[in-house]
Structures are given as C-alpha cells and as structure tokens.
Amino acid sequence: MFLLATPAALIAVLQLGRLHPDEVYQALEPAWFKVHGYGVLAWEWREGIRNWALPLVFAALLKVCDVIGLSDPRAYRAVLELPQLALHAWSLGAVYRFARRRLDDDRSALLATALFALCGLTLAFAGRTLGESISTSFLLVAFEAIDRPRPDSNLGDVRGGATAGLALGLGVVARYGSLVFVLAGLGSLAARRRWRALGGAVAAGAVVALGLAALDWATWGRPLHSLFAYVDFNLLSGRGAATFGADPPWHYSDAFFALTPPWLYAGLALAYRRERPRLSAPTIAALAYLVVVCATPHKESRFLYPAQQLWGMAAAPALVRWILERPAPKLRAALGAAALFSGLGMYLLPPPDLSDLRGDQFRAIVRAARDPGITGLLIVGDGLWGVGGFFYLGKNIPWTVADWPEDGTFQAAMRSPQVNRAVTIRSQGLQALQQAGFRIIGEEGRELILARGP
C-alpha cells in the first residue's frame, strides 16, 4: 500500500504548485505562522471558520525541521508529506479490503487497488494538503469499515463501528463539508440494524467531537466555534454565496465528466448488476453528497473529489472481476491497459479551475528565494492567493505581487532597493523589469527569474 501511495506523494512534492489556494493558505501557511510568528493568514483565520488541527500537525513537523536546520522549502515540504503518505496508504488498505471481500484472491484485489491508486484523479489530489484530499482518505477508511459484514463477535462489531466513527470524525475535522458523509454513514448502519456498530461509531465520533471542541475553545475561545461559524457562513447567512458566487445545480456537468474516469461508470454498472446489495454504502453516500454539493450555491470542481473516490472504491472490484473473466490473456491485458489509461482524464482534459497547477511558478519562487543574495522579491503575473506565501519563500524578506507594470505594487518594488529579485510568469512585465535594471539569471519552465544589482 505504501508503494501504491508513493506516486501521488512524489507528484505533490516534486511538482510543487497547488490545485487551489487552500492547499497553501489553509494548511501550510498557517503552520508556518505558528512556528515562525509571521506569515499570510487568510480571512478565514481572522473570522474563525477553520480549526487549527491540520496546521498544528504540520507546525509540529516544521518545528522539527527548524530544530535540525532543514531550511529548503522543497525539503521541509517533503517532510510534511510523510503523514499524508501514511494516511493515503491507510486509505488504499481500506480499498484493498473492500475489494478483497468481492474478489476471489489477493492478486485480483491488489489489481483493483492499483487501478484506483493510479487513477489520474487520485494521483493529482491524494498527495495535496487540501481539505478534500485529507478528508477523503479518512472517508475511504470509514466506509470500508461500514461495508464490513456483521462479524461473529459483538466486540468485533463495535470495533468496526468505532473505526468508522473515528475516521468519519477526523474526515469532518479536516473538512467540514464532509458532514453529509457522517449522516450517510450512520444512516447506513441504522438501515442494516447494526446497532452495536452504530453505537461504536457514535462513541468514537463523540470523542473526536470533544477533541475538536477543546481545540476550538483553546484557539477561538468557544467550543466548536469554527464549526458553527462555518455552518453560518456557508449555509445560514448566505455570505458564502454572496462572497464567492452562486452557480446552478448543473454547473458540475462538464467538470464531472472531465474528472471521472470512464472505467468508473462501467464498474458501477457491473457492481449494480452482479453484487448484493446492488448499491454499496460508499455508492449511496457519494450519491447523497453529490446531491448536496449540486444544491449548494458555491461550486468548485475540487468538491467532487470525495464522491468520485468513494465511487472508485465501489467500482474497481467489479470491473477487475469482469476483465479477469475474459478468456484470452491478451484481451485481459488490453482491457486492463485501457482502463488504466482512461483514468488519466485529470491530466489530459482538466476543468478550467484545476488546469493550472503553477508548478513552474512555485519552483521558480523557491529557486529565487534560495539565492543567498536575495533581499526582496517581486512576483509578476499572479495575485497573492496564487503564490506560495512565506512557506515557499522560507525566509522573512519583503515580497509583493503585481499583475502589470502599471500596478502600484510593481512601481513601488521598482523604487525599493531591497527588491533585487523578481519572478515573471509567462514573461509578463519582462520589458519593464529589464528597463528597471533587472536581468535574467534563470529559467524554470515557462517562468523567468531575474536579478538586479551586484
């Protein structure tokens, strides 16, 4: 499972960039702030609609890096990937156990897990420090436990329920939007009359809720403050839709088909046709979640990720079983390769809001910041939330962003002798930078690194 989890971790660490600003400003930058006392805190951290659980975990690892003198942003980003690698491996273990109950042998279950793990969507998201990425790993663990058949012992039933409740609770802590999965998971146990498992799930979930309440009390001054503030902002007050915009329910149609591998549809159809019950707990929960996010006014493509991962877990075993039942070895190999290739849609045709990961940009910023002669940095061609904050600078130096040479921040940077390095995205503002004395000293993909002075 660790071997299958490694590609997603390597992509996140070696590629850098981000799928969404939250990857930096809701996890990495607050952690940097906690350790070093400075950083860019997004508005959520002023209004208290986020909890500090995830940033504090990353802050502990950053503190260790600081103590041992690990100051390169790429190095300490790799250290922060270690717990996520372990979490992803745990979730892939859940996918394997889910598949093993439906397939005849370990090899078939491993093939189903590999199909899931090497899907483009999994590779793109699973190693990222997004709330969706971390929460979904916990959800996979939870719904595998919910899916388990009733064990012979009462203790085993309670233990399975406790695993589900713990994972559901941690999934909500990582991302409050996963609350709907708690209702779906507990409802599934109740519908199957798994009362001991339900009791274990509620008890374990209550422990997580108490921990969150204590954390919010210590950090925001009120138990569960961040949860209540999140619900008010996004659901009750309407401020979420007013701030970020509202879209119709069919907004996700293009993104859904761009992100969903074709093998998933075939696998779900085969599972419905051959398995009993026809719809597994992960399938039903993902469907309920999709209805909720389609009804929620504010929409982003990344919100689809939890549903698609649960559907992928449900679909992969049925598809692998069908492929392995084909009589000709060459046909089985061709079908398996086609299924694997069809999962790369995220990289072949991503939706617009996930199409620019800014990997070149982040690598250029890190490279410029590692220059011993840097005293200040200007990033041209992107806004504050598009870049990597102090986390990817790795030092407390003046820096600013500008879109065009006419911008006030650009003009102020040209007048400031401290700003002696610049990164320009797609050569934006290059001529104005050169007229102000900057010269090109490096290139990172499509981005240029410039310097002025000695």
MOGIJO-V170491 format. One record per run of one state. SS is the DSSP state (helix for helix, strand for strand, loop for the rest). FROM is the first residue (numbers start at 1). TO is the last residue. Records with the same first field share a line. If there is no record, write none. Layout:
SS = FROM-TO ; FROM-TO
This chain:
loop = 1-1 ; 16-21 ; 37-42 ; 48-52 ; 68-72 ; 101-105 ; 118-119 ; 126-130 ; 148-153 ; 175-175 ; 192-194 ; 221-224 ; 237-238 ; 245-248 ; 260-261 ; 275-280 ; 296-300 ; 325-328 ; 343-344 ; 349-351 ; 355-358 ; 370-375 ; 381-383 ; 387-388 ; 394-397 ; 403-407 ; 416-420 ; 426-429 ; 436-438 ; 445-446 ; 452-454
helix = 2-15 ; 22-36 ; 43-47 ; 53-67 ; 73-100 ; 106-117 ; 120-125 ; 131-147 ; 154-174 ; 176-191 ; 195-220 ; 225-236 ; 239-244 ; 249-259 ; 262-274 ; 281-295 ; 301-324 ; 329-342 ; 345-348 ; 352-354 ; 359-369 ; 384-386 ; 389-393 ; 408-415 ; 430-435
strand = 376-380 ; 398-402 ; 421-425 ; 439-444 ; 447-451
